[in-house]
Amino acid sequence: MRKQKINYGFFKIMTGSDLSTRRLAIMSAKSKNPGPVVWLTGCVHGDEVGGIAVIQEIFKKIRTQPLEKGSIFAIPLMNPMGFETNSRYLAISEEDLNRSFPGKKTGSLAERVADKIFSTIMETRPALVLDLHNDWIKSIPYVLIDPPPHKHKDAYDTTKKIAQQTGFLIINEQETSDDADELKKTLSGSLINQGIPALTLELGESYIIDEKNVKEGVQSIWNILAHLNMVKPPDSPFQHSSRHDLENKILNYSHLPTSSTSGIVRFLVKPGETVKSGQPIARVYNVFGRLEETITANYDAVLLGNSDSVVALPGVPLMAFGLI
């Protein structure tokens, strides 16, 4: 007897000027046994492509290691227009799709696409949504938890518990007065505000598919599925090397300090390394090689990633940290 049913299909998001239909691919795997509904989503930013491969590999794996119960749904490529132009944004309207949720049926282009995605997910009444992202080229994988909602604290508590199963460093997304409203418009933030547990997995570098990051993303998701009793657990649960000394700790995110001068950056520490408050972490030189500034760490922290650019400009983030 077949233990599960796997389907691949599409749903429409818009009609082009040539009357062609723009669609999003959707994948599903349904066990014969009832259980949790989990969603995997990828490439909401068109240049963050690694999640596509992670989702593909998860579905390959469940063909040989079928679901014990429950269902998995996936949208591997949420932003094909950005993907085709190697852009973070919707190529036509230059909007950030991940600042457009839960969307509007009669809103902007990004809000209409977001509404299609969000309503499709909500129709299944999911127990969990994992949104797969990528970060700077020089970065380590980690999991982001959105700021707590004003209501649905149970969904937030469940999200934190699930984060402990990922095997990655756990980072609190820091809400400031400037970006509070914007964070509520991310896919994961919008879901938590609707009472749906949701996590953002930042799986290493953007632009290309890094097979190491793909492997670790699959292992992390398998940890979660095993925790939910949806699949057989691995012999040894995955844990990323950066987490060994920080197990069960939740770190706060920071992109400080920034440079106070313009110039050329030379980084002194690598992603995954721990830095101490006051430790030199980067130097900024002018075009003639003269040292303009030595940047030192504000706090004890784990370096999550270095900027993709060696260009320093006053106030522009150069590094990202998880504060210990």
Protein Blocks (a to p, Z undefined) as FASTA:
>chain_A
ZZbdcddddddfbdcfkopacdddddddddfbdcddddddehkbfklmklmmmmmmmmmm
mmmmccfbdcddddfblblmlmmnopabdfklopafklmbgbjfklcfklmmmmmmmmmm
mmnopabdcddddddfbdcdddddddddfbhklmmmmmmmmmmmnopacddddddfklmm
mmmmpmklmmmmnopacddddehjehiacfklmmmmmmmmmmmmmmnopaccdfbdcddf
klmmmghiacdddfbdcdfbdcddddfbdehiacdehiafbdcddfkopafbdcddfbdc
ddfbdcfbfbdcehiafbdcddZZ
